[in-house]
Amino acid sequence: MAKLIELTDDLQVHSHSLMETRSMYDEIFNEGCYDMELPDCPFIVDVGENIGGRLRKAPVRAG
């Protein structure tokens, strides 16, 4: 079950993994992995490795 995680004083998110969520937050906001110039109202869709990573760990049913 997802838990509410407080990342900063004004940012809370629901997540199943505290460590993964903090790691992603640090990568994006502290390490600046997405530092680039964007238009005033960008539309960003990030469907990166985390979707595929979860599918690789999913149990497989036989038959």
C-alpha positions as YAML, in Angstrom:
chain: A
units: angstrom
residues:
- id: 1
  name: MET
  ca: [0.00, 0.00, 0.00]
- id: 2
  name: ALA
  ca: [1.32, 3.45, -0.88]
- id: 3
  name: LYS
  ca: [2.38, 5.73, 1.95]
- id: 4
  name: LEU
  ca: [2.46, 9.52, 2.06]
- id: 5
  name: ILE
  ca: [6.08, 10.69, 1.92]
- id: 6
  name: GLU
  ca: [7.13, 14.25, 2.73]
- id: 7
  name: LEU
  ca: [10.01, 15.21, 0.44]
- id: 8
  name: THR
  ca: [10.13, 18.92, 1.34]
- id: 9
  name: ASP
  ca: [8.05, 21.26, 3.48]
- id: 10
  name: ASP
  ca: [5.72, 21.87, 0.53]
- id: 11
  name: LEU
  ca: [5.92, 18.58, -1.42]
- id: 12
  name: GLN
  ca: [4.28, 15.33, -0.39]
- id: 13
  name: VAL
  ca: [3.75, 12.29, -2.64]
- id: 14
  name: HIS
  ca: [2.25, 8.83, -2.31]
- id: 15
  name: SER
  ca: [4.70, 6.01, -3.00]
- id: 16
  name: HIS
  ca: [5.32, 2.35, -2.33]
- id: 17
  name: SER
  ca: [9.07, 2.84, -1.89]
- id: 18
  name: LEU
  ca: [10.56, 5.54, 0.32]
- id: 19
  name: MET
  ca: [14.12, 4.92, -0.89]
- id: 20
  name: GLU
  ca: [13.19, 4.90, -4.59]
- id: 21
  name: THR
  ca: [11.11, 8.05, -4.24]
- id: 22
  name: ARG
  ca: [13.85, 9.95, -2.40]
- id: 23
  name: SER
  ca: [16.40, 8.76, -4.97]
- id: 24
  name: MET
  ca: [14.25, 9.99, -7.86]
- id: 25
  name: TYR
  ca: [13.63, 13.31, -6.11]
- id: 26
  name: ASP
  ca: [17.38, 13.81, -5.56]
- id: 27
  name: GLU
  ca: [18.15, 12.89, -9.18]
- id: 28
  name: ILE
  ca: [15.61, 15.35, -10.57]
- id: 29
  name: PHE
  ca: [15.76, 18.30, -8.16]
- id: 30
  name: ASN
  ca: [19.21, 18.12, -6.51]
- id: 31
  name: GLU
  ca: [21.39, 16.58, -9.23]
- id: 32
  name: GLY
  ca: [19.54, 18.38, -12.05]
- id: 33
  name: CYS
  ca: [19.15, 15.49, -14.50]
- id: 34
  name: TYR
  ca: [16.47, 17.49, -16.35]
- id: 35
  name: ASP
  ca: [18.21, 20.88, -16.27]
- id: 36
  name: MET
  ca: [17.33, 22.38, -19.63]
- id: 37
  name: GLU
  ca: [15.53, 25.38, -21.01]
- id: 38
  name: LEU
  ca: [11.81, 24.84, -21.51]
- id: 39
  name: PRO
  ca: [9.00, 27.02, -22.87]
- id: 40
  name: ASP
  ca: [6.75, 28.87, -20.40]
- id: 41
  name: CYS
  ca: [4.11, 26.11, -20.31]
- id: 42
  name: PRO
  ca: [5.88, 22.84, -21.13]
- id: 43
  name: PHE
  ca: [4.04, 19.53, -21.40]
- id: 44
  name: ILE
  ca: [6.38, 16.82, -20.16]
- id: 45
  name: VAL
  ca: [5.69, 13.08, -20.12]
- id: 46
  name: ASP
  ca: [8.32, 10.95, -18.42]
- id: 47
  name: VAL
  ca: [7.74, 7.23, -18.94]
- id: 48
  name: GLY
  ca: [11.27, 6.14, -18.24]
- id: 49
  name: GLU
  ca: [12.89, 3.04, -16.82]
- id: 50
  name: ASN
  ca: [10.70, 2.81, -13.75]
- id: 51
  name: ILE
  ca: [7.82, 1.37, -15.76]
- id: 52
  name: GLY
  ca: [10.01, -1.27, -17.39]
- id: 53
  name: GLY
  ca: [11.88, -1.93, -14.16]
- id: 54
  name: ARG
  ca: [8.66, -2.79, -12.35]
- id: 55
  name: LEU
  ca: [7.55, -5.13, -15.13]
- id: 56
  name: ARG
  ca: [10.84, -7.04, -14.98]
- id: 57
  name: LYS
  ca: [10.28, -7.66, -11.26]
- id: 58
  name: ALA
  ca: [6.67, -8.75, -11.67]
- id: 59
  name: PRO
  ca: [5.89, -12.41, -10.99]
- id: 60
  name: VAL
  ca: [5.19, -14.56, -14.02]
- id: 61
  name: ARG
  ca: [2.35, -17.07, -14.07]
- id: 62
  name: ALA
  ca: [2.90, -20.39, -15.78]
- id: 63
  name: GLY
  ca: [0.10, -21.85, -17.89]
...
